Amino acid sequence: MVRRRGTGFNEPASEAVECRVVSDDRRNGEEEGFFDVVIVGGGPAGLSAGLILGRCRRRVLICDAGRPRNAASHALHGFLTRDGVAPAELLRIGREQLSSYETVAIRDIEIVDAVREGKRFAITTGEGTTLSSRKLLLATGVVDRLPQVRGFEPLYGRSAFHCPYCDGWEVRDSPLAVYAPGRRGYGLALELKVWSRDVVLCTDGPSGLEPDERRRLSLLKIPVREERVAGFEGKDGRLERVVFEEGPALARRALFFNVGERQASGLAQKLGCEFTEKGAVATGKHERTNIPGLYVAGDASRSVQLAIVAAGEGAEAGFAINTALIEEDLAGLV
């Protein structure tokens, strides 16, 4: 007797369902352009969801535009068993392991449009072709806004970072700068005291800090430099100093910045998703959105933006999607 856990049905799966799964879902479905699930985004979240769904024998197409958020990074950290691996190598391993699942395909192609039509999604690729899927998972992530300051580009990914959890260990006990206009860097400066005693907040103009925030920074010995930043100077990708339009330069070893981020794709907004106050896609249990059949996993929907968290969310979304598909299949038999 086969029982489907978590489907809401306690009856054994019928033979008809088992036949459908074996006969139809063994093929990927790419020739017909119809899939159980289309996943937009081939990072940790998308690949992880594809792995779960592939193991469930679902017809899956993963579409990746090839613009990872961490393209400038030389190593990925905090990912158990893969700490320090190059981001591209992690994706290579993920793709290689997915090749064992014949119902999963990966295409290096951009998705430019998606519309919900009845209980399915009509999805348009950058090549102008149309795909159809029962469920849609967006794992497109976010894009960091970068400081528009002279000298920043050569430092990015080498000594200028946006995430202390990802790169703080490598520059621990070094003189650190936080670059963030206005009050945006207050929380980041407090966080960085975990990694270094020597932290300076650079606000590139008036900080707008509240009196109690200034007091807290002072107690933690975090100076605030409100002069306009003229540029960053360094050699071979290593920051040496922050230069201001007025006042003395600031000798630093590394820089962490926060100038905001944006959704990497406009699909969630176009499909009618709700968003949080911070601009992330609002998701509920198991990465569901307010749009039936639409799921969002990874950085696009969360404030904890770590690769291992994205992979976990992708796996959770894969579980939820397969459960929903089983319920639909069984309901069709009644």
Secondary structure in CASP SS format (residue, H / E / C, confidence):
PFRMAT SS
TARGET T0000
AUTHOR 0000-0000-0000
METHOD secondary structure of the structure
MODEL  1
M C 1.00
V C 1.00
R C 1.00
R C 1.00
R C 1.00
G C 1.00
T C 1.00
G C 1.00
F C 1.00
N C 1.00
E C 1.00
P C 1.00
A C 1.00
S C 1.00
E H 1.00
A H 1.00
V H 1.00
E H 1.00
C H 1.00
R H 1.00
V H 1.00
V H 1.00
S H 1.00
D H 1.00
D C 1.00
R C 1.00
R C 1.00
N C 1.00
G C 1.00
E C 1.00
E C 1.00
E C 1.00
G C 1.00
F E 1.00
F E 1.00
D E 1.00
V E 1.00
V E 1.00
I E 1.00
V E 1.00
G C 1.00
G C 1.00
G C 1.00
P H 1.00
A H 1.00
G H 1.00
L H 1.00
S H 1.00
A H 1.00
G H 1.00
L H 1.00
I H 1.00
L H 1.00
G H 1.00
R H 1.00
C C 1.00
R C 1.00
R C 1.00
R C 1.00
V E 1.00
L E 1.00
I E 1.00
C E 1.00
D C 1.00
A C 1.00
G C 1.00
R C 1.00
P C 1.00
R C 1.00
N C 1.00
A C 1.00
A C 1.00
S C 1.00
H C 1.00
A C 1.00
L E 1.00
H C 1.00
G C 1.00
F C 1.00
L C 1.00
T C 1.00
R C 1.00
D C 1.00
G C 1.00
V E 1.00
A C 1.00
P H 1.00
A H 1.00
E H 1.00
L H 1.00
L H 1.00
R H 1.00
I H 1.00
G H 1.00
R H 1.00
E H 1.00
Q H 1.00
L H 1.00
S C 1.00
S C 1.00
Y C 1.00
E C 1.00
T C 1.00
V E 1.00
A E 1.00
I E 1.00
R E 1.00
D C 1.00
I C 1.00
E C 1.00
I E 1.00
V E 1.00
D E 1.00
A E 1.00
V E 1.00
R E 1.00
E E 1.00
G C 1.00
K C 1.00
R E 1.00
F E 1.00
A E 1.00
I E 1.00
T E 1.00
T E 1.00
G C 1.00
E C 1.00
G C 1.00
T C 1.00
T E 1.00
L E 1.00
S E 1.00
S E 1.00
R E 1.00
K E 1.00
L E 1.00
L E 1.00
L E 1.00
A C 1.00
T C 1.00
G C 1.00
V E 1.00
V E 1.00
D E 1.00
R C 1.00
L C 1.00
P C 1.00
Q C 1.00
V C 1.00
R C 1.00
G C 1.00
F C 1.00
E H 1.00
P H 1.00
L H 1.00
Y E 1.00
G C 1.00
R C 1.00
S C 1.00
A E 1.00
F E 1.00
H C 1.00
C C 1.00
P H 1.00
Y H 1.00
C H 1.00
D H 1.00
G C 1.00
W H 1.00
E H 1.00
V H 1.00
R C 1.00
D C 1.00
S C 1.00
P C 1.00
L E 1.00
A E 1.00
V E 1.00
Y E 1.00
A C 1.00
P C 1.00
G H 1.00
R H 1.00
R H 1.00
G H 1.00
Y H 1.00
G H 1.00
L H 1.00
A H 1.00
L H 1.00
E H 1.00
L H 1.00
K C 1.00
V C 1.00
W C 1.00
S C 1.00
R C 1.00
D C 1.00
V E 1.00
V E 1.00
L E 1.00
C E 1.00
T C 1.00
D C 1.00
G C 1.00
P C 1.00
S C 1.00
G C 1.00
L C 1.00
E C 1.00
P H 1.00
D H 1.00
E H 1.00
R H 1.00
R H 1.00
R H 1.00
L H 1.00
S H 1.00
L H 1.00
L C 1.00
K C 1.00
I C 1.00
P C 1.00
V E 1.00
R E 1.00
E C 1.00
E C 1.00
R C 1.00
V E 1.00
A E 1.00
G E 1.00
F E 1.00
E E 1.00
G E 1.00
K E 1.00
D C 1.00
G C 1.00
R E 1.00
L E 1.00
E E 1.00
R E 1.00
V E 1.00
V E 1.00
F E 1.00
E C 1.00
E C 1.00
G C 1.00
P C 1.00
A C 1.00
L E 1.00
A E 1.00
R C 1.00
R C 1.00
A E 1.00
L E 1.00
F E 1.00
F E 1.00
N C 1.00
V C 1.00
G C 1.00
E E 1.00
R E 1.00
Q E 1.00
A C 1.00
S C 1.00
G C 1.00
L H 1.00
A H 1.00
Q H 1.00
K H 1.00
L C 1.00
G C 1.00
C C 1.00
E C 1.00
F E 1.00
T C 1.00
E C 1.00
K C 1.00
G C 1.00
A C 1.00
V E 1.00
A C 1.00
T C 1.00
G C 1.00
K H 1.00
H H 1.00
E H 1.00
R E 1.00
T C 1.00
N C 1.00
I C 1.00
P C 1.00
G C 1.00
L E 1.00
Y E 1.00
V E 1.00
A C 1.00
G C 1.00
D H 1.00
A H 1.00
S H 1.00
R C 1.00
S C 1.00
V C 1.00
Q C 1.00
L C 1.00
A H 1.00
I H 1.00
V H 1.00
A H 1.00
A H 1.00
G H 1.00
E H 1.00
G H 1.00
A H 1.00
E H 1.00
A H 1.00
G H 1.00
F H 1.00
A H 1.00
I H 1.00
N H 1.00
T H 1.00
A H 1.00
L H 1.00
I H 1.00
E H 1.00
E H 1.00
D H 1.00
L H 1.00
A H 1.00
G C 1.00
L C 1.00
V C 1.00
END
